[in-house]
Amino acid sequence: MLFEQLRFTRELYNAALEQRITAFNVAGLPISYLRQSKELTRLHAECPAWLPPGMSRSAQQDALRPLDQAFQGFFRRGQKPGFPRFKSAARWGTLSAQYDKGCRLRDDISRVYWAGVGNV
């Protein structure tokens, strides 16, 4: 289940990058993290079946944050370190979520509860 969520967040990141590139090339409009997060909320309501079972909303939003940080860094520094790029499985190895919104420590602190997976 963790690998499924990892795969999904990588695909979400890549889809969000594609959306930003297309919007800028077609309409010349930048897309912000806030706009993509709101669109993700709308997709949850309209098409809940496309989500992996139990996938936390926090983990999905956290997949959009590195993309926004990459764009902010690109526009702040110019051409260095480079335009954000699509992530392969080898370049996407971390899941993150806000505490109490997708993960939390269990009573004995030796286990973490991850939404959709259970105790890890």
N, C-alpha and C positions, 0 to 999 in steps of 0.2 A: 504494500500500500504506500509506503514511503517513496519507493521508486516511481510509482504511478503519479504521485503528487509532484515529485521532482520533474518528471517528464512534462506534466501539464503546465507547471509554472514556467518551464523553459519555452514551451510552445506559446504560452501567453506573452512572454517577453518578446519573442520573435514576431508574433502577430501585431503587438503594439508598435514595435519598430517599423514594420511594414506599413502600418496605418499612418504613422508620422511621416514616413518618406513619401507615400502616395499623396497625402493631403498637401504636403508642401509642393510636390511636383505638379499636381493638378491645379490646386487653387492658390498656391503660394501662402497657405495659412499654417502657422505652427499649431501643434496640439499639445496641451499641457497635461501634466499628471492628473490634475483635478478633473479635466474633461474625460480622460480615459477611465478614471476611477468611477465617475458617474455613469459612463457607458457600460462598465462592467456590472454595476448595480442594476441597470436596465436589462442587461442580458440575463441576469439571475432571475428576474421576474418573468421574462418572456420565454426563456429556453432553459429551464433548470436541468434538463436531461443531459446537457453537454458537459456538466461538471462531474468529476470523479466522485464516487460516493463519500460523503463526509468531509469533503475538501473545505477547509476553513477559508472564510472570506479574507481574513487577515493575511494568510499565506499568499493569496492571489494578489492583494494590494501590494504586498511586499515584493512581488515579482515585478511590479511596475516602477517601484522606487529607484532601483539601480539604473533603469533606462533613463528616467528623468535626470538623475545625477550625471549620467554620461553626457546627455545633451547640454546640461548646464555647464559642465566642464568644457565641452567642445566650443560652445559659443563664448565662454569667458576667456579661453586661452587661444582661440583661433584654430589653426590647423593642427597644433600639437595638443594632445597626444593622438588626435585623429577622430574621425567620425565614428559614432557607435556602430558596432557590427553585430551581425546575427550570431547567436550562441549555438555551438554544437553541444552534444552530450558531454564531451570532454571538457568543455569550458563552462559548464553549469552544474555545479556539484553541491549547492547549498540551498536548504529550505529555511525560511525564517517566518516568524509570525509574532505578533504582539502578545505579550504575556496576558493570560486570561481571555484572549480572543482567538485562540487557536492552539495554544499550548500552555501547560502549567506544570509546576513541580508537584509531585505527590507527597503524601505525609512524611515519608521517611527520607525524602530528598534524593534518594538514589535512583528514582525513576522520573521520567517526564511523560506526561500525557499529551499526545498529539491528536488533534481532531481528525476523525476518520480512520485512525490507525489503532489507537488505544495506548496502553503503557509501553514505553520503550526503555 
